[in-house]
Amino acid sequence: MNQYENNGEFAYEVVNPSEIICALSCIAADENEWQPYFNFMAKPVPMEVVLKDPFLQWLDSRYGFKAGLLMMEPFTQYDWHTDDRRGVGVNLLLNYEDRSICMFTGDANALVKDITPYTYRPDTYVIFNTQVPHCVINFEKPRYLFSIEFNKDKTELSFDDLINDISSNYKGKSNE
């Protein structure tokens, strides 16, 4: 696992690339079953697809989660916020080559704020600290994001807890 930016305060990348990106892209391309979910359009991802990925299989065996795709319409913004329930999430941007930006800040309420943009890497799962204020701006095309919501809430599973567990206990291909 590699620390990405900002001394590990908001995002870590998992070293093993996704083994289900093609299946996720096919699910996203199907226009059926999208439904409103927290101001996004969302679609559940079947666990039989999710569990084909060794990292996600390991993660599910330790924590349990549900997985889905989130779609953001072109020329929209998901404003500055911290997640109400989740302390940590795992994301994978499917169409990283299209223009969108995810940003983190220390003070979401400031009129002028310092920001740290996060750039997704192809086929890379990212552990996000959902308790650090963040926002997303999307441009010309729909934005598709695979996202995991753990069964444990922010009082039971934090970003630091998950990073420490993965760093200490996950023995993926690149960590051996």
C-alpha positions as CSV (number, residue, x, y, z in Angstrom):
1,M,0.0,0.0,0.0
2,N,1.3,3.4,-0.9
3,Q,0.6,6.6,0.9
4,Y,-0.6,9.1,-1.7
5,E,-0.6,12.7,-0.4
6,N,-0.9,15.0,2.6
7,N,0.9,12.7,5.0
8,G,-1.8,10.1,4.7
9,E,-4.5,12.2,6.2
10,F,-7.1,11.6,3.4
11,A,-6.2,9.0,0.8
12,Y,-4.2,5.8,0.4
13,E,-3.8,3.7,-2.7
14,V,-4.0,-0.1,-2.7
15,V,-1.0,-1.5,-4.5
16,N,-2.9,-4.3,-6.3
17,P,-4.8,-3.1,-9.3
18,S,-8.5,-3.9,-9.6
19,E,-9.3,-7.3,-11.2
20,I,-12.9,-6.4,-11.8
21,I,-12.7,-3.0,-13.7
22,C,-13.9,-4.5,-16.9
23,A,-17.0,-6.1,-15.2
24,L,-17.7,-2.8,-13.4
25,S,-17.5,-0.9,-16.7
26,C,-20.0,-3.2,-18.3
27,I,-22.4,-2.8,-15.3
28,A,-22.0,1.0,-15.6
29,A,-22.7,0.9,-19.4
30,D,-26.1,-0.8,-18.8
31,E,-28.6,2.0,-18.5
32,N,-31.0,-0.1,-16.4
33,E,-31.4,-0.1,-12.6
34,W,-30.0,3.3,-11.8
35,Q,-31.7,4.8,-8.8
36,P,-31.3,8.0,-6.7
37,Y,-28.9,7.6,-3.7
38,F,-27.5,10.6,-1.7
39,N,-27.8,13.0,-4.6
40,F,-26.2,10.6,-7.1
41,M,-27.6,8.0,-9.4
42,A,-26.5,4.6,-8.1
43,K,-26.6,0.9,-9.0
44,P,-25.7,-2.0,-6.7
45,V,-22.9,-4.2,-7.8
46,P,-23.5,-7.9,-7.2
47,M,-21.2,-9.5,-4.6
48,E,-20.5,-12.3,-7.0
49,V,-18.7,-9.7,-9.2
50,V,-17.1,-7.9,-6.2
51,L,-15.7,-11.1,-4.7
52,K,-13.7,-12.0,-7.9
53,D,-11.2,-9.4,-6.7
54,P,-8.8,-10.8,-4.1
55,F,-8.4,-7.5,-2.2
56,L,-12.1,-7.0,-2.0
57,Q,-12.6,-10.6,-1.0
58,W,-10.1,-10.1,1.9
59,L,-11.8,-6.8,2.9
60,D,-15.3,-8.3,2.9
61,S,-14.2,-11.2,5.0
62,R,-12.9,-8.8,7.7
63,Y,-15.5,-6.0,7.6
64,G,-18.5,-6.8,5.4
65,F,-19.7,-4.1,3.0
66,K,-22.1,-3.3,0.2
67,A,-20.8,-2.1,-3.1
68,G,-22.2,0.0,-5.8
69,L,-21.6,2.4,-8.7
70,L,-22.3,6.1,-8.4
71,M,-22.9,8.2,-11.5
72,M,-22.5,12.0,-11.5
73,E,-24.1,13.9,-14.4
74,P,-22.0,16.2,-16.6
75,F,-21.4,19.7,-15.4
76,T,-22.4,19.1,-11.7
77,Q,-20.7,19.5,-8.4
78,Y,-21.1,17.5,-5.2
79,D,-20.5,20.3,-2.6
80,W,-18.0,20.3,0.3
81,H,-19.0,17.8,3.0
82,T,-18.0,15.0,5.3
83,D,-19.9,11.8,5.2
84,D,-22.6,11.4,8.0
85,R,-22.3,7.7,8.5
86,R,-19.1,6.5,6.9
87,G,-15.7,7.1,8.5
88,V,-13.9,5.5,5.6
89,G,-14.7,4.4,2.0
90,V,-13.0,2.6,-0.8
91,N,-13.4,4.1,-4.3
92,L,-12.3,3.2,-7.8
93,L,-12.9,5.7,-10.6
94,L,-14.0,3.9,-13.8
95,N,-13.5,6.7,-16.3
96,Y,-10.4,8.5,-14.9
97,E,-9.5,9.8,-18.4
98,D,-12.6,12.1,-18.4
99,R,-12.5,15.5,-16.7
100,S,-13.5,15.5,-13.0
101,I,-11.8,16.5,-9.9
102,C,-12.0,15.4,-6.3
103,M,-10.6,17.9,-3.7
104,F,-10.0,17.9,0.0
105,T,-9.7,20.8,2.4
106,G,-9.2,21.4,6.1
107,D,-12.1,23.9,6.4
108,A,-15.2,23.4,4.2
109,N,-16.8,26.6,5.7
110,A,-14.1,29.1,4.8
111,L,-14.9,31.4,1.9
112,V,-11.3,31.0,0.7
113,K,-9.8,27.7,1.4
114,D,-6.6,25.7,0.8
115,I,-7.4,22.7,-1.3
116,T,-5.6,19.5,-2.1
117,P,-6.8,17.9,-5.4
118,Y,-6.7,14.1,-5.6
119,T,-5.9,12.5,-9.0
120,Y,-7.2,8.9,-9.4
121,R,-4.8,6.4,-11.0
122,P,-6.1,3.8,-13.5
123,D,-7.4,0.5,-11.9
124,T,-6.5,1.7,-8.4
125,Y,-8.6,1.3,-5.3
126,V,-8.3,4.3,-3.0
127,I,-9.0,4.3,0.7
128,F,-10.7,7.7,1.4
129,N,-11.0,9.4,4.8
130,T,-14.6,10.5,4.4
131,Q,-14.3,12.7,7.6
132,V,-12.0,15.2,5.9
133,P,-14.1,17.7,4.0
134,H,-14.2,16.9,0.3
135,C,-16.0,17.8,-2.9
136,V,-16.3,16.6,-6.5
137,I,-16.7,18.6,-9.7
138,N,-17.6,16.8,-12.9
139,F,-17.3,18.2,-16.4
140,E,-18.3,17.0,-19.9
141,K,-19.3,13.3,-19.4
142,P,-21.0,11.2,-16.8
143,R,-18.6,10.2,-14.0
144,Y,-18.7,6.6,-12.8
145,L,-17.3,5.6,-9.5
146,F,-17.2,2.2,-7.8
147,S,-17.7,2.7,-4.1
148,I,-17.8,0.6,-0.9
149,E,-19.9,1.3,2.1
150,F,-18.8,-0.7,5.1
151,N,-21.3,-2.3,7.5
152,K,-19.5,-0.5,10.4
153,D,-20.1,3.2,10.8
154,K,-17.7,6.0,11.6
155,T,-17.7,5.2,15.3
156,E,-16.8,1.6,14.6
157,L,-14.3,1.9,11.7
158,S,-12.1,4.9,11.0
159,F,-9.7,5.6,8.1
160,D,-6.7,5.1,10.4
161,D,-8.1,1.7,11.6
162,L,-8.5,0.4,8.1
163,I,-5.2,1.7,6.8
164,N,-3.4,0.1,9.8
165,D,-5.2,-3.2,9.2
166,I,-4.4,-3.3,5.5
167,S,-0.8,-2.3,6.1
168,S,-0.3,-4.9,8.8
169,N,-2.4,-7.8,7.5
170,Y,-3.2,-7.7,3.8
171,K,-0.7,-9.8,1.9
172,G,-1.5,-8.9,-1.7
173,K,0.6,-9.8,-4.8
174,S,2.8,-6.7,-4.5
175,N,3.2,-7.0,-0.8
176,E,4.7,-10.5,-0.7
